[in-house]
């Protein structure tokens, strides 16, 4: 128990140190715009658009890719909702104000990042079915995860946990439907 508590305190201390730096960093305008666009893309419309294109143009491979991503993302949503309630971790924006981000969080809990879980749950299986899309998909997923930190919505550990969970679910769903 002492080891687990020590690890949680270690992670929390580093998360809060990074949060204070991020919340006081007056990011250049291009970074601000990139982060807002990335987080809005992670709200769902990017994945719905990708699904429509793959279903329309990707044939049976596109249908399997969308099926795998949908399954991974659906399980990810159930998982992050349960984990958020279980952990009850408050968001960074509840600890101190951000110097430029005015976005409101979608809910009150931080761990894990649902946007990041969903981004990787889509990026992993689609990139495995369509390797030519890998760079763009991972750029989008990483941008979404980074945006959640830079906009004050999540701590680094929330995003890392979301990336691991989304990647794992996406890979599992790919193996099931390939």
matplotlib code that plots the C-alpha trace (Angstrom):
import matplotlib.pyplot as plt

x = [0.0, 2.8, 4.4, 1.2, 0.5, 4.0, 3.7, 0.4, 1.9, 5.0, 2.8, 0.5, 3.4, 4.7, 1.3, 0.7, 4.2, 3.5, 0.0, 1.4, 3.8, 1.2, -1.4, 1.1, 2.5, 1.2, 1.4, 1.8, -1.4, -0.7, -0.3, -3.6, -5.4, -3.9, -4.9, -8.4, -8.9, -7.4, -9.6, -12.7, -11.8, -11.6, -15.2, -16.3, -16.8, -13.4, -14.1, -17.6, -16.2, -13.4, -16.0, -18.2, -15.2, -14.0, -17.4, -18.0, -14.6, -12.8, -14.8, -14.9, -11.6, -13.0, -16.1, -13.8, -11.7, -14.7, -16.2, -12.9, -12.6, -16.3, -16.0, -12.8, -14.1, -17.5, -15.7, -13.3, -16.2, -17.8, -14.4, -13.5, -16.9, -16.6, -13.0, -13.8, -16.5, -14.3, -11.3, -13.1, -9.9, -10.5, -9.4, -6.4, -8.7, -10.3, -7.0, -6.0, -7.0, -5.4, -3.8, -5.5, -7.8, -11.4, -12.9, -15.2, -14.6, -17.3, -17.6, -16.0, -13.5, -10.1, -8.8, -8.5, -8.8, -11.8, -10.7, -7.4, -8.9, -11.2, -8.5, -6.2, -9.1, -9.7, -6.1, -4.7, -7.1, -7.6, -3.9, -3.5, -6.1, -4.8, -1.1, -0.8, -3.0, -0.8, 1.2, -2.0, -3.9, -1.2, -0.6, -4.3, -4.4, -1.2, -2.5, -5.8, -3.9, -1.6, -4.5, -6.2, -3.1, -2.3, -6.0, -6.0, -8.5, -6.2, -3.0, -0.2, -1.0, -4.6, -3.6, -0.9, -3.4, -5.9, -3.3, -2.4, -6.1, -7.1, -4.1, -4.8, -8.5, -7.8, -5.2, -7.5, -10.4, -8.1, -7.1, -10.8, -11.9, -8.9]
y = [0.0, 2.4, 1.8, 2.4, 5.6, 6.8, 6.3, 8.2, 11.1, 11.0, 11.2, 13.8, 16.1, 15.9, 16.4, 19.5, 20.9, 20.6, 22.0, 25.1, 25.6, 25.1, 27.3, 30.2, 29.7, 32.4, 30.0, 31.6, 32.1, 29.2, 26.8, 28.0, 27.6, 24.1, 23.0, 24.3, 22.7, 19.4, 19.2, 20.1, 17.4, 15.0, 15.9, 13.3, 15.0, 13.9, 10.2, 10.4, 12.0, 9.4, 6.6, 8.0, 8.3, 4.8, 3.3, 5.1, 4.5, 1.7, -1.3, -4.3, -3.3, 0.1, -1.5, -3.7, -0.8, 1.3, -1.7, -2.2, 1.5, 1.7, -1.3, 0.0, 3.5, 2.2, 0.1, 3.0, 5.3, 2.8, 2.3, 6.0, 6.9, 4.2, 5.1, 8.8, 8.0, 5.5, 7.8, 11.1, 13.0, 16.7, 18.5, 20.9, 23.8, 23.2, 23.8, 27.1, 29.3, 29.0, 32.1, 31.9, 28.8, 29.5, 26.2, 24.5, 20.8, 18.4, 16.9, 17.3, 14.4, 14.1, 10.5, 9.1, 11.4, 10.2, 12.3, 10.5, 7.0, 7.6, 9.2, 6.2, 3.7, 5.1, 5.7, 2.3, -0.1, 2.3, 2.6, -1.1, -1.6, 1.4, 1.8, 4.8, 6.8, 6.0, 9.3, 11.4, 9.3, 9.4, 13.1, 13.7, 11.3, 12.9, 16.4, 15.6, 14.2, 17.2, 19.6, 18.2, 19.0, 22.5, 23.5, 22.7, 19.8, 17.0, 16.1, 14.4, 11.1, 11.3, 11.6, 8.8, 6.5, 7.3, 6.7, 3.3, 2.3, 3.5, 1.8, -1.5, -1.4, -0.4, -3.2, -5.8, -4.7, -4.9, -8.5, -9.5, -8.0, -8.4]
z = [0.0, 0.8, -2.6, -4.4, -2.4, -3.0, -6.8, -6.9, -5.0, -7.3, -10.4, -8.9, -8.0, -11.5, -13.1, -11.0, -11.8, -15.5, -15.1, -13.5, -16.3, -19.0, -17.3, -17.2, -20.7, -23.2, -26.2, -29.7, -31.6, -34.0, -31.1, -29.6, -32.9, -33.4, -29.9, -30.2, -33.6, -32.4, -29.3, -31.4, -33.9, -31.0, -30.0, -32.6, -36.0, -37.2, -36.5, -38.0, -41.2, -41.4, -40.9, -43.7, -46.1, -45.3, -45.7, -49.0, -50.6, -48.6, -49.6, -47.3, -45.7, -44.9, -43.3, -41.2, -40.2, -39.2, -37.3, -35.4, -34.6, -33.6, -31.2, -29.7, -29.2, -27.8, -25.2, -24.5, -23.8, -21.3, -19.7, -19.3, -17.9, -15.3, -14.5, -14.2, -11.6, -9.8, -9.5, -9.1, -10.1, -10.5, -13.7, -13.9, -14.6, -11.2, -9.4, -11.0, -13.9, -17.4, -18.8, -22.3, -22.6, -21.8, -22.9, -20.4, -19.6, -20.8, -17.3, -13.9, -13.8, -15.4, -15.3, -18.0, -21.0, -23.1, -26.1, -26.1, -25.6, -28.6, -30.8, -30.4, -30.5, -34.0, -35.1, -34.3, -36.1, -39.1, -39.5, -39.4, -42.1, -44.1, -43.5, -45.9, -43.4, -40.4, -40.2, -40.5, -38.0, -35.4, -35.9, -35.2, -32.2, -30.7, -31.4, -29.6, -26.6, -26.4, -26.8, -23.7, -21.7, -23.2, -22.9, -19.2, -19.5, -18.4, -16.7, -18.5, -16.7, -17.8, -21.5, -21.2, -19.7, -22.4, -25.1, -23.6, -23.2, -26.7, -28.3, -26.5, -27.4, -31.0, -31.5, -29.9, -32.1, -35.2, -34.2, -33.8, -37.2, -39.5]

ax = plt.figure().add_subplot(projection="3d")
ax.plot(x, y, z, "-o")
ax.set_aspect("equal")
plt.show()
